[in-house]
């Protein structure tokens, strides 16, 4: 009898924990279980690894796009590449904040505000989707 109570208690705790952790899942492709909040997962150094426009992969070779998202809502965007064989590097400061119960993120760099739907936010993966007119763009980032 005592063993049955222990098993039922353990099962109840496991089910409750599962519902608690899955409630943190916001994006369609977010991990099922995460011990970090979305804000903590978003706070990272992100490097663009793939970019799709209307379902077609776009060439981003030769240019590196990096975002450093800090816990205080500040952001640094760095774009490195080359033009006519000359190395270029542009760094701009901005901000980020979650919207719509953390399903979207607003990113401001310079004078441009963009709102992205967060498709996936894992410790080392970030997928952001935006629709501009008739175009749908998805940005795939890898985190440190």
N, C-alpha and C positions, 0 to 999 in steps of 0.2 A: 504494500500500500504506500509506504514512504517513497519507494522508488518510482511509483507511478506519479505521485505528486511532484517529484523532482523533474521527471520527464515533461509533464504538463507545464510546469513553471518555465523550464528551459525553452520549450516550444513557444510559449506565449511571449517570452522575451525576444526570441528570434524573429517571430512574426511582427511584433511591434517595432523592432529595430529595422526590419526590412521596409516597412511602411514609412518610417521616419526618414530613412536614407533616400528612398525613391521619391519622396516629396521634394527633395532638393533638385531633382532632374527637371530642367526647364526646356532645354533645346531638344529637338527631335532626335538628335544623335548623341546627346550627352551620355556619359557613363551612367550605368544603373546605380552604382554605389560610389560615393565620394565622401571622404572625411573632411574635405575642404569646402568652404563656401564658394559660391560663384565669384564673389569679389576677390577672394584669395587665389582662385584659379586664374582669373583674368589678369591679376597683378603678376607680370612676367615680362621677359624679353621675347618678343615674337618676330620671327623671320618669315617672310612670304616665300612659300615653296611652290605654289601653284595658283593660277588665276584662270577662271573660266568666265566667258561671256556668252550668254545664251546657250550654255551647254557645251561650248567648244573651248578647249584649252588654248590659252594665248601664250605667246613666246615672251618669257620674262628673263631669258638668259642674258647675261652681261650687265644686269642691274640687280642690286640687292636692296630690298625694302625691309627695314627693321622698325618695330615699334617697341618702346619701353613704356609699359603701363605701370604706374606706381599706385600704391594703396590709397594715397591721398587724392586720387582723381587726376593727377597730372600725367602728361604723356610726352614722349619725345619721338619724333619721326625722323628717321635717317634714310636717305636715298643715295646709294653709291653706284657709280657706273663709269662710263667713258663716252665722250663725244669727240669724234674725229681723232681717236687715239689719246686724248687727254683725260686724265682721271678727274671725275667730278664727285663732289660730296655736298649734299644739302641737308642741313639739320634744322628742324622747326619744332617749336614747342606747342603744346596743345593741352586739351583736357578730354576726359572720358567720364561717362556716367551711365548707369543702367536705367532703362525705362520699362514701362509695362510689365511690372513684376519680374524684372531682370530677364525678360525674353528678348529685349532689344538693347543695343548700346548706342549711345550718341557719342560720336567722336568729332571734336572740333580741332582743326589744325589751321592756324592763321585765321582767315575770315570764312572758312568753309565748314559748315556743320553737315554731317551725314549721319543718318540713322540706319543701322544695320540690324538685321535679324540674326541672332546668335544661333546658328544651326547646331554647332557642337562646341562645347567648352570642357576640355579635359585638362589635366595638369600640363600636358605637352602638345595639345592640339586645339586649334581654334579655327572655326569655319564661320565666316561672316557673309551674309547674303544681303544684297541691296538691289532694288529695282529702280531704274532711272528711265522714265519714258517707257519705251517698248523693250528695253534691254534689262536682262537679269544678270547680275554679276555675283560670282562667289569667289571669295578670297580664302585660301587655305594657308594657315600659318603653323609653324612648328615652334614650340617653346623650349627654353633651356631647362 
